[in-house]
Amino acid sequence: QCAENGIEAVDCAPAQYDTYYQSNPDLGAETSDYVNLGAVWDVTDEFGIKLDYFKLSIDNVIQTKSVDSLLLDEAAGKITAFDSDADISNETFYIKRLNGADGGRLVEAGTGYFNGEGFEIEGIDLTFTGMVETEFGDFRFNNVNSIILSYDQELGGVVVDTAGWSGQPEFKSVATLAWSLGDHSVAWNLTYTDSTTEAEVLTDPDDNALTDGVWETSGKLDSWLIHNLTYSYNAGEYGTVSFTVNNLTDEDPVLSSSGTWDNQDLYNNFGRDIRVNYQISF
């Protein structure tokens, strides 16, 4: 969002601001609690299921504030803008405007590490494994599914469940089907990322300086399915040759409704990637 009040997202040209990162003398240590419960069921000698439940809570989480976060703090009344020529030598987190608190153009920001409210993430990992031996070769199957039940964190003075928001899919799955016969083997890997919302905006329906603001989501980003295929030949003492095609169907990264690629960590833009590898041990 590029509006300077940090509330409404509007169309405007990209802007850059002088931002100074500095140490915070009030920074404290994080504390955390982690719970994990697991169960394994060998349904047969060839098929098994593993279920893990986890819950991680971190308080006083160490993080940095972006300029957008400082603007949200200003809108929520947590900080007040300084005039552009004010002395901020004793301030760690601040913004400067041409007309100070009267809402002039943003000219400078200061930030650093701080202890946030923390977050709590709760989820389930579900794994299926299988193997079948036949006269046509051995078949193996492995499928790992990660399901986020909730992801509570503080944003703009409001604690909200962000599971399913942009950059935070509620579901991811990786499945591998492998076949081997003698010196030959083939592995087919599928990686699935669930769809998410496209944008999230903090609104203030009661016009009360966001003290009771509400996060609203909009848009939808597509799910993402990538196929990777590998063939290997084991030549014994002469080594192993592998031929791999990553992103077999040449899928593009998930783009926003305006055609921009906004999440490089979640969706890569490598396209179809072909590799040949030779490995030998002496």
Secondary structure, DSSP 8 states (H G I E B T S, - for coil): ---TTSSS---------EEEE---TT----EEEEEEEEEEEE-SSSEEEEEEEEEEEEES-EEE--HHHHHHHHHTTSS--EETT---TT-SSEEEETTGGGT--EEEEEE-EEE---EEEEEEEEEEEEEEEETTEEEEEEEEEEEEEEEEEEETTEEEE-TTSTT--SEEEEEEEEEEETTEEEEEEEEEE--EEEEEEEE-TT-STTTT-EEEEEEEE--EEEEEEEEEEE-GGG-EEEEEEESTT-------TTS----TTTS----SEEEEEEE---
